[in-house]
Amino acid sequence: MIPKETVDKIIESSRIEDVVGDFVSLKRRGTSMIGLCPFHNEKTP
């Protein structure tokens, strides 16, 4: 198992938008980012 300290370090040094943005096209909506779920056939977020 990965040590909690390692997980905490990764979480602190990474922005979720950067991680998810590698797999999902994100668009800014106000102060949030939105994108389509990669596991469903959605057409609108």
FENCORZI-V866591 format. One record per residue. N is the residue number from 1. RES is the residue in three letters. NEAR is the number of other ideal C-beta (glycine too) atoms within 12 Angstrom. Layout:
N|RES|NEAR, N|RES|NEAR
This chain:
1|MET|5, 2|ILE|10, 3|PRO|9, 4|LYS|10, 5|GLU|10, 6|THR|12, 7|VAL|13, 8|ASP|12, 9|LYS|12, 10|ILE|16, 11|ILE|14, 12|GLU|11, 13|SER|12, 14|SER|15, 15|ARG|14, 16|ILE|18, 17|GLU|19, 18|ASP|14, 19|VAL|16, 20|VAL|18, 21|GLY|17, 22|ASP|14, 23|PHE|15, 24|VAL|21, 25|SER|16, 26|LEU|21, 27|LYS|15, 28|ARG|13, 29|ARG|11, 30|GLY|7, 31|THR|7, 32|SER|12, 33|MET|20, 34|ILE|19, 35|GLY|24, 36|LEU|18, 37|CYS|15, 38|PRO|14, 39|PHE|9, 40|HIS|11, 41|ASN|8, 42|GLU|12, 43|LYS|7, 44|THR|11, 45|PRO|17
